[in-house]
Amino acid sequence: MVTISSPVPIEIRALDKSAAHRVPPPFSLYVHFPWCARKCPYCDFNSHAQSETDATRMRSRYLDALHQDLESALPTVWGRTVRSVFIGGGTPSLMSGEEVDRLISDIRALLPLAPDCEITLEANPGTMEAQRFRAFRQAGVNRLSLGIQSFDDAKLRQLGRIHDARQALRAAEQVGLEFERFNLDLMWALPGQTPDRALADLKQALGFAPPHLSLYQLTIEPNTVFAKYPPVLPDEDSAFEMQQRLEQCTDGAGYRHYEVSAYARPGHTCLHNLNYWTYGDYLGIGAGAHSKLTLAHGIVRQERFQSPESYLSHAAERQFTSREYTVPAGELPFEFMLNALRLTEGVPAALFSERTGLQIGAISRLMAQAEARGLMQRDPTRICATPLGQRFLNDLQSLFLCEQTRVHGLPAHTSGAHALE
């Protein structure tokens, strides 16, 4: 058992602002699509079940609002090149190819995209969505993230998924035919699942040679159906055995475990994910989307109006941001470490000053404490958790909370059931 002491005050000494933020961090765009066919009982994301009739009627209004939202944000991000676009949800694959084409065309008209810009769209394996994969590619999507979760019909029913194993197999095959770059999402430590069954799911996924895999342990999140009616999950020892066997299998198949839940073949890490984990900047548009932007006076966070109805009603008044604040200097170390420590190889130590504008001394004492407990590596050139630190990551991250820290609102999709994928 790892014991973590109470948070201690962090000494904050800022670098010269003009030097700290002379070169802004890489910049990404997140677009939130808030609707899905049915809300899964484990899901705590801003997604709302809606009938196809209602969704079709509202999507045109929503796409109009997204265009206006992005247009209104241009003064804040003017001149910055987008290195990645992530269209998440909800279930964005409920949109037609024409609607996705309209969305991406609007983005291209308003923001400069890097020549190799990664454009990811989240999709479900339902029959109708799978039929749209080619249209998504033709619209400009160059990376698809497919939410398989399991190839076991019984487990899919327990998870409340609307697709079955046969549809999952067909969709996984189809995405490989249409996309060179794609991700398969799987969940493990499901109710009643054994290590053998978890491994069987993974081996079935590996049969499609996905360039990227996201493997998430099922956790019970507040304000979900599972929180109200919790299923019986595998015990801690069984879950740890599952994790070890899954990691051994992916390693043997040539995948690098580069982030807590992310595995990739060489050259196929998710650029959008990496921008989050390295504390890059991103603009979030759409219902409930979050932004993190490095401006002349500091790091600013924004939140869009949460519910689709509220977002659309405020959009009619050209109002999109429900909350905006500058992150206090005392919270920056925790925010940075919350993300960076998720990367299994960590980040260069110099990145802390580059991205926060603070001197590394602000966290040197806390890093020394973590190193003494075996949670962080003793390497002056890198900020990196040890394998023990990865196992007790929440405890390690909490070391960097200062007494005054009140986390105002962390980035959307930095943790939870499917992180960025």
FIPA-50325 format. One line per field, with one value per residue (C-alpha): residue number from 1; y, x, z; residue in three letters. Coordinates in Angstrom, 1 decimal, padded with zeros to 4 digits. Example, Ala and Ser with C-alpha at 12.3 -4.5 7.8 and 13.67 -1.06 7.14 Angstrom:
2
seq: (1  2) $
Y: (-004.5  -001.1) $
X: (012.3  013.7) $
Z: (007.8  007.1) $
type: (ALA  SER) $
//
This chain:
421
seq: (1  2  3  4  5  6  7  8  9  10  11  12  13  14  15  16  17  18  19  20  21  22  23  24  25  26  27  28  29  30  31  32  33  34  35  36  37  38  39  40  41  42  43  44  45  46  47  48  49  50  51  52  53  54  55  56  57  58  59  60  61  62  63  64  65  66  67  68  69  70  71  72  73  74  75  76  77  78  79  80  81  82  83  84  85  86  87  88  89  90  91  92  93  94  95  96  97  98  99  100  101  102  103  104  105  106  107  108  109  110  111  112  113  114  115  116  117  118  119  120  121  122  123  124  125  126  127  128  129  130  131  132  133  134  135  136  137  138  139  140  141  142  143  144  145  146  147  148  149  150  151  152  153  154  155  156  157  158  159  160  161  162  163  164  165  166  167  168  169  170  171  172  173  174  175  176  177  178  179  180  181  182  183  184  185  186  187  188  189  190  191  192  193  194  195  196  197  198  199  200  201  202  203  204  205  206  207  208  209  210  211  212  213  214  215  216  217  218  219  220  221  222  223  224  225  226  227  228  229  230  231  232  233  234  235  236  237  238  239  240  241  242  243  244  245  246  247  248  249  250  251  252  253  254  255  256  257  258  259  260  261  262  263  264  265  266  267  268  269  270  271  272  273  274  275  276  277  278  279  280  281  282  283  284  285  286  287  288  289  290  291  292  293  294  295  296  297  298  299  300  301  302  303  304  305  306  307  308  309  310  311  312  313  314  315  316  317  318  319  320  321  322  323  324  325  326  327  328  329  330  331  332  333  334  335  336  337  338  339  340  341  342  343  344  345  346  347  348  349  350  351  352  353  354  355  356  357  358  359  360  361  362  363  364  365  366  367  368  369  370  371  372  373  374  375  376  377  378  379  380  381  382  383  384  385  386  387  388  389  390  391  392  393  394  395  396  397  398  399  400  401  402  403  404  405  406  407  408  409  410  411  412  413  414  415  416  417  418  419  420  421) $
Y: (000.0  003.4  006.1  009.7  012.6  015.6  018.2  020.8  024.4  024.8  027.6  029.4  031.4  032.5  032.8  036.0  035.8  036.9  034.1  031.5  031.9  033.2  030.0  028.9  025.2  023.0  023.7  021.3  021.5  019.4  019.3  017.8  016.0  015.5  012.9  009.1  006.5  005.3  006.3  003.5  002.8  003.4  006.7  009.9  012.1  014.9  012.7  012.5  009.8  011.0  009.5  009.6  011.8  014.4  014.2  014.8  017.8  019.4  018.5  021.3  023.8  022.3  022.5  026.1  026.8  025.0  027.3  030.4  029.1  028.6  032.0  033.7  032.2  033.3  036.5  034.3  031.7  033.8  032.7  029.4  026.2  023.2  020.0  017.7  017.7  015.3  014.9  013.2  012.7  011.2  009.3  011.5  008.6  009.2  012.1  011.5  011.8  015.1  016.5  015.5  017.0  020.3  020.4  019.8  022.2  024.9  024.2  024.4  027.7  029.3  027.8  026.8  023.1  021.6  019.6  016.4  017.4  014.3  014.4  011.7  010.9  008.6  005.9  003.0  -000.4  -000.2  -001.3  002.2  003.9  001.3  002.0  005.6  004.9  005.5  008.8  009.9  009.3  011.2  014.1  014.4  012.2  010.4  008.5  006.6  005.5  002.6  001.9  -001.9  -002.4  -006.2  -009.0  -010.9  -010.6  -011.1  -008.4  -006.0  -006.4  -005.8  -002.6  -001.4  -001.3  -001.2  -003.3  -007.0  -009.1  -009.7  -006.0  -005.4  -007.9  -006.5  -002.9  -003.7  -005.4  -002.4  000.3  -001.5  -001.4  002.3  003.8  003.4  004.9  003.7  002.9  000.1  000.7  -002.2  -002.3  -004.9  -005.8  -006.1  -007.7  -011.4  -011.2  -013.5  -012.8  -015.4  -013.7  -010.3  -011.7  -013.4  -010.0  -008.5  -011.3  -010.9  -007.2  -007.9  -010.1  -006.9  -005.4  -002.0  000.6  001.9  000.3  001.8  -000.6  000.8  -000.7  -000.3  002.0  003.1  006.9  009.1  010.1  007.1  004.2  001.9  004.2  003.8  000.1  -001.1  -004.4  -006.8  -006.2  -008.4  -008.0  -006.1  -009.1  -010.4  -007.0  -006.6  -010.0  -009.0  -005.8  -007.7  -010.2  -007.6  -005.6  -008.8  -009.6  -006.1  -006.0  -009.3  -008.1  -005.1  -002.3  000.3  001.1  004.9  006.1  004.6  003.2  003.7  001.3  001.9  000.5  002.6  005.8  005.5  007.3  009.6  013.2  014.6  012.6  013.5  017.2  016.8  014.8  017.2  020.2  021.6  024.1  023.2  024.9  023.0  023.9  022.4  021.6  021.2  021.5  022.7  024.8  025.4  028.3  029.9  033.7  036.7  037.0  033.3  030.0  030.4  027.7  028.0  025.9  025.9  025.7  022.1  020.8  020.8  022.8  025.4  025.6  026.1  028.7  030.7  030.2  032.1  035.1  034.5  033.4  030.2  030.3  029.7  030.1  031.4  031.9  032.2  029.3  030.4  029.8  027.5  025.1  024.9  022.2  019.9  020.4  019.7  016.6  015.3  015.0  014.4  011.5  009.5  009.0  005.9  007.5  010.8  014.2  016.2  018.2  021.4  021.0  022.0  025.5  025.8  025.0  026.5  029.5  028.4  027.3  023.6  024.4  024.8  021.0  019.8  019.1  017.2  015.2  014.3  013.0  010.9  009.5  008.6  006.6  004.9  006.6  008.7  008.0  009.7  011.4  015.2  015.4  013.8  013.9  010.2  007.8  004.4  001.3  001.5  005.1  004.1  001.5  004.1  007.0  008.9  008.9  010.2  012.9  014.1  014.9  017.9  019.4  022.5  023.4  026.2  024.3  024.1  022.3  024.6  022.1  019.7  019.1  017.1  013.6  013.4  010.5  008.1  005.4  006.1  009.1  010.8  007.8) $
X: (000.0  001.4  000.8  000.7  001.1  -001.3  -000.7  001.9  002.3  004.0  006.5  005.6  008.2  007.3  009.6  009.6  006.3  007.6  010.1  007.8  005.1  007.1  006.3  002.7  002.1  000.7  -002.9  -005.8  -009.6  -012.2  -015.8  -018.5  -021.5  -023.8  -026.3  -026.3  -028.9  -029.0  -027.1  -024.8  -025.1  -021.4  -021.1  -020.6  -019.9  -022.1  -024.2  -027.9  -030.1  -032.3  -034.5  -033.3  -036.3  -035.4  -031.7  -032.2  -034.4  -031.8  -028.5  -028.8  -029.3  -026.4  -024.0  -025.0  -024.2  -020.8  -019.9  -020.9  -019.1  -015.9  -016.2  -016.7  -013.5  -011.3  -010.0  -008.6  -006.9  -006.1  -003.1  -002.6  -002.4  -004.5  -002.4  -005.4  -009.2  -011.2  -014.9  -016.2  -019.4  -022.0  -021.9  -020.7  -021.1  -024.8  -024.2  -024.4  -021.4  -022.7  -023.1  -019.5  -018.3  -020.1  -018.5  -015.0  -015.4  -016.5  -013.5  -011.1  -012.7  -012.1  -008.9  -005.6  -005.0  -001.5  -000.8  -000.7  -003.5  -005.0  -008.8  -010.4  -014.1  -015.6  -017.9  -020.0  -020.2  -023.9  -024.9  -026.0  -022.8  -020.5  -022.2  -021.0  -017.3  -016.4  -018.4  -016.6  -013.2  -014.3  -015.4  -011.9  -011.7  -008.4  -008.6  -011.6  -012.0  -014.4  -016.1  -016.1  -015.9  -016.3  -016.8  -018.9  -022.7  -023.4  -020.9  -022.3  -025.8  -024.4  -022.8  -026.0  -024.5  -026.8  -024.6  -023.9  -020.8  -021.5  -021.9  -018.7  -016.8  -018.2  -017.4  -013.8  -013.3  -014.9  -012.9  -009.7  -010.7  -011.5  -008.9  -005.1  -005.2  -007.9  -008.4  -010.3  -011.7  -012.1  -013.1  -011.9  -012.7  -016.3  -019.0  -018.2  -015.3  -012.3  -008.7  -009.1  -012.2  -010.6  -007.6  -009.9  -011.5  -008.0  -006.9  -010.0  -009.2  -005.6  -006.8  -007.8  -004.3  -005.5  -002.7  -004.0  -005.7  -007.4  -008.0  -010.0  -010.7  -014.4  -014.9  -018.1  -018.5  -020.8  -024.1  -024.4  -026.9  -024.1  -023.5  -027.1  -027.2  -023.6  -022.8  -020.3  -016.9  -013.8  -011.9  -008.6  -006.3  -008.2  -008.3  -004.5  -004.0  -006.1  -004.0  -000.7  -001.9  -003.3  000.0  002.0  -000.2  000.0  003.8  004.2  002.1  004.4  002.4  004.0  002.1  002.6  -000.2  -002.2  -004.9  -003.3  -001.2  000.1  002.2  005.2  004.1  000.5  000.2  -002.8  -001.5  -004.7  -004.2  -000.5  -001.4  -003.6  -001.0  001.8  -000.3  -000.8  -003.6  -007.0  -010.2  -013.4  -016.6  -020.1  -022.3  -020.2  -016.9  -013.8  -010.9  -007.4  -005.6  -002.2  -002.7  -000.5  -001.7  -001.8  -003.5  -007.2  -009.9  -013.4  -016.5  -019.4  -023.0  -023.6  -026.9  -027.7  -030.8  -029.0  -026.2  -028.5  -030.7  -027.6  -026.1  -029.2  -027.8  -024.2  -023.3  -021.3  -019.1  -020.7  -017.6  -014.1  -011.2  -007.4  -005.8  -004.2  -000.4  -000.8  -002.9  -000.6  001.7  -001.1  -002.8  000.5  001.4  -002.2  -001.6  002.1  002.3  -000.2  002.5  004.5  007.8  007.0  008.0  011.2  011.7  012.1  008.5  007.2  008.6  007.7  004.0  003.3  005.7  006.9  010.4  011.0  011.8  008.1  007.8  011.3  010.7  007.5  009.2  011.9  009.2  007.7  011.1  011.8  008.6  009.5  006.7  008.9  012.1  015.3  016.1  016.8  016.1  012.6  009.4  008.3  006.4  007.9  005.8  004.8  003.8  001.7  -000.1  -000.9  -001.2  -004.1  -002.0  001.1  -000.9  -002.5  001.0  001.1  -002.1  -001.3  -003.4  -005.1  -005.9  -009.5  -009.8  -012.2  -012.9  -010.5  -010.3  -013.1  -011.9  -008.8  -010.1  -013.0  -014.6  -012.9  -010.6  -010.1  -011.2) $
Z: (000.0  -001.0  001.6  000.3  002.7  002.7  000.0  000.9  -000.2  -003.6  -004.0  -007.2  -009.0  -012.5  -015.4  -017.5  -019.2  -022.6  -022.5  -021.1  -023.7  -026.6  -028.6  -027.9  -027.4  -030.2  -030.9  -031.4  -032.0  -030.2  -031.5  -029.4  -030.8  -027.8  -029.0  -029.0  -029.8  -026.2  -023.0  -021.7  -018.0  -017.4  -019.3  -017.5  -020.6  -021.8  -024.1  -024.5  -025.9  -028.7  -031.4  -035.0  -035.9  -033.3  -034.0  -037.8  -037.1  -034.7  -036.4  -039.0  -036.2  -034.3  -037.2  -037.7  -034.1  -034.3  -037.2  -035.2  -032.1  -034.0  -035.7  -032.4  -031.0  -033.9  -032.2  -029.4  -031.7  -034.8  -036.7  -034.9  -037.0  -036.0  -035.7  -034.9  -034.9  -032.7  -033.3  -030.2  -028.3  -027.9  -031.2  -034.0  -036.5  -036.3  -038.6  -042.3  -044.6  -045.9  -042.4  -041.5  -044.8  -044.0  -040.5  -041.7  -044.6  -042.1  -040.0  -043.0  -044.0  -040.7  -039.3  -041.0  -040.7  -040.8  -044.0  -042.0  -039.6  -037.8  -038.1  -035.9  -035.6  -033.0  -034.3  -033.1  -034.7  -035.5  -039.0  -040.2  -038.9  -040.5  -043.9  -043.5  -043.0  -046.6  -046.7  -043.5  -045.2  -048.3  -046.1  -044.8  -041.7  -041.8  -038.5  -037.1  -033.5  -033.2  -029.8  -029.8  -026.0  -026.3  -028.8  -026.2  -026.7  -023.0  -022.0  -024.6  -023.1  -019.6  -020.9  -022.5  -026.0  -028.9  -031.2  -030.9  -031.5  -035.1  -035.9  -034.0  -036.1  -039.3  -038.3  -037.3  -040.7  -042.5  -040.8  -041.7  -045.4  -045.4  -043.0  -042.8  -039.3  -036.9  -033.2  -031.6  -028.1  -025.7  -022.0  -019.5  -015.9  -016.9  -014.7  -014.3  -016.7  -016.2  -017.3  -020.0  -021.5  -021.4  -023.2  -025.8  -026.6  -027.1  -029.3  -031.5  -031.8  -032.7  -035.6  -037.4  -037.0  -035.6  -035.6  -032.3  -029.3  -026.3  -023.4  -020.5  -017.2  -016.4  -013.4  -011.7  -012.2  -010.2  -011.7  -013.9  -013.9  -012.7  -009.8  -008.8  -009.5  -009.3  -011.0  -009.4  -010.9  -010.7  -007.5  -007.4  -007.8  -010.8  -012.4  -011.9  -013.5  -016.4  -016.8  -016.8  -019.3  -021.6  -021.5  -022.2  -025.2  -026.7  -026.2  -027.9  -030.8  -031.4  -029.6  -027.4  -024.2  -024.4  -022.1  -019.3  -021.6  -025.1  -027.2  -030.6  -033.4  -034.4  -036.0  -034.9  -031.6  -031.4  -031.9  -030.3  -027.2  -027.0  -027.2  -024.1  -022.1  -022.9  -021.8  -025.2  -026.1  -027.5  -028.4  -027.6  -029.4  -029.0  -026.0  -022.8  -024.6  -022.7  -023.9  -022.6  -024.2  -023.5  -023.8  -023.0  -019.4  -018.6  -019.2  -019.7  -019.5  -021.0  -020.8  -023.3  -022.2  -021.1  -022.4  -026.2  -025.5  -023.5  -026.0  -028.9  -027.2  -026.2  -029.7  -031.0  -029.0  -030.2  -026.7  -026.3  -023.3  -019.9  -017.9  -018.4  -015.9  -015.8  -014.0  -010.8  -010.7  -007.8  -009.8  -012.8  -011.4  -010.6  -014.0  -015.8  -013.8  -014.0  -017.7  -018.2  -015.7  -017.7  -020.4  -019.7  -020.9  -019.3  -020.8  -021.0  -017.7  -019.7  -020.9  -017.5  -017.7  -021.4  -020.9  -017.4  -017.3  -013.9  -012.8  -012.3  -008.7  -008.1  -008.1  -007.4  -003.7  -004.5  -007.2  -004.7  -002.3  -005.1  -006.0  -002.4  -002.4  -005.7  -007.6  -010.0  -011.8  -010.6  -013.9  -014.0  -017.7  -017.6  -015.6  -015.5  -013.2  -012.3  -012.9  -009.3  -009.9  -012.9  -010.8  -008.1  -010.5  -008.7  -005.5  -007.4  -009.1  -005.9  -004.5  -006.7  -005.3  -003.2  -000.1  -001.9  -005.1  -006.1  -009.4  -011.4  -014.2  -015.8  -019.5  -021.1  -022.0  -019.8  -017.9  -017.6  -019.6  -022.9  -022.4  -025.8  -027.8) $
type: (MET  VAL  THR  ILE  SER  SER  PRO  VAL  PRO  ILE  GLU  ILE  ARG  ALA  LEU  ASP  LYS  SER  ALA  ALA  HIS  ARG  VAL  PRO  PRO  PRO  PHE  SER  LEU  TYR  VAL  HIS  PHE  PRO  TRP  CYS  ALA  ARG  LYS  CYS  PRO  TYR  CYS  ASP  PHE  ASN  SER  HIS  ALA  GLN  SER  GLU  THR  ASP  ALA  THR  ARG  MET  ARG  SER  ARG  TYR  LEU  ASP  ALA  LEU  HIS  GLN  ASP  LEU  GLU  SER  ALA  LEU  PRO  THR  VAL  TRP  GLY  ARG  THR  VAL  ARG  SER  VAL  PHE  ILE  GLY  GLY  GLY  THR  PRO  SER  LEU  MET  SER  GLY  GLU  GLU  VAL  ASP  ARG  LEU  ILE  SER  ASP  ILE  ARG  ALA  LEU  LEU  PRO  LEU  ALA  PRO  ASP  CYS  GLU  ILE  THR  LEU  GLU  ALA  ASN  PRO  GLY  THR  MET  GLU  ALA  GLN  ARG  PHE  ARG  ALA  PHE  ARG  GLN  ALA  GLY  VAL  ASN  ARG  LEU  SER  LEU  GLY  ILE  GLN  SER  PHE  ASP  ASP  ALA  LYS  LEU  ARG  GLN  LEU  GLY  ARG  ILE  HIS  ASP  ALA  ARG  GLN  ALA  LEU  ARG  ALA  ALA  GLU  GLN  VAL  GLY  LEU  GLU  PHE  GLU  ARG  PHE  ASN  LEU  ASP  LEU  MET  TRP  ALA  LEU  PRO  GLY  GLN  THR  PRO  ASP  ARG  ALA  LEU  ALA  ASP  LEU  LYS  GLN  ALA  LEU  GLY  PHE  ALA  PRO  PRO  HIS  LEU  SER  LEU  TYR  GLN  LEU  THR  ILE  GLU  PRO  ASN  THR  VAL  PHE  ALA  LYS  TYR  PRO  PRO  VAL  LEU  PRO  ASP  GLU  ASP  SER  ALA  PHE  GLU  MET  GLN  GLN  ARG  LEU  GLU  GLN  CYS  THR  ASP  GLY  ALA  GLY  TYR  ARG  HIS  TYR  GLU  VAL  SER  ALA  TYR  ALA  ARG  PRO  GLY  HIS  THR  CYS  LEU  HIS  ASN  LEU  ASN  TYR  TRP  THR  TYR  GLY  ASP  TYR  LEU  GLY  ILE  GLY  ALA  GLY  ALA  HIS  SER  LYS  LEU  THR  LEU  ALA  HIS  GLY  ILE  VAL  ARG  GLN  GLU  ARG  PHE  GLN  SER  PRO  GLU  SER  TYR  LEU  SER  HIS  ALA  ALA  GLU  ARG  GLN  PHE  THR  SER  ARG  GLU  TYR  THR  VAL  PRO  ALA  GLY  GLU  LEU  PRO  PHE  GLU  PHE  MET  LEU  ASN  ALA  LEU  ARG  LEU  THR  GLU  GLY  VAL  PRO  ALA  ALA  LEU  PHE  SER  GLU  ARG  THR  GLY  LEU  GLN  ILE  GLY  ALA  ILE  SER  ARG  LEU  MET  ALA  GLN  ALA  GLU  ALA  ARG  GLY  LEU  MET  GLN  ARG  ASP  PRO  THR  ARG  ILE  CYS  ALA  THR  PRO  LEU  GLY  GLN  ARG  PHE  LEU  ASN  ASP  LEU  GLN  SER  LEU  PHE  LEU  CYS  GLU  GLN  THR  ARG  VAL  HIS  GLY  LEU  PRO  ALA  HIS  THR  SER  GLY  ALA  HIS  ALA  LEU  GLU) $
//
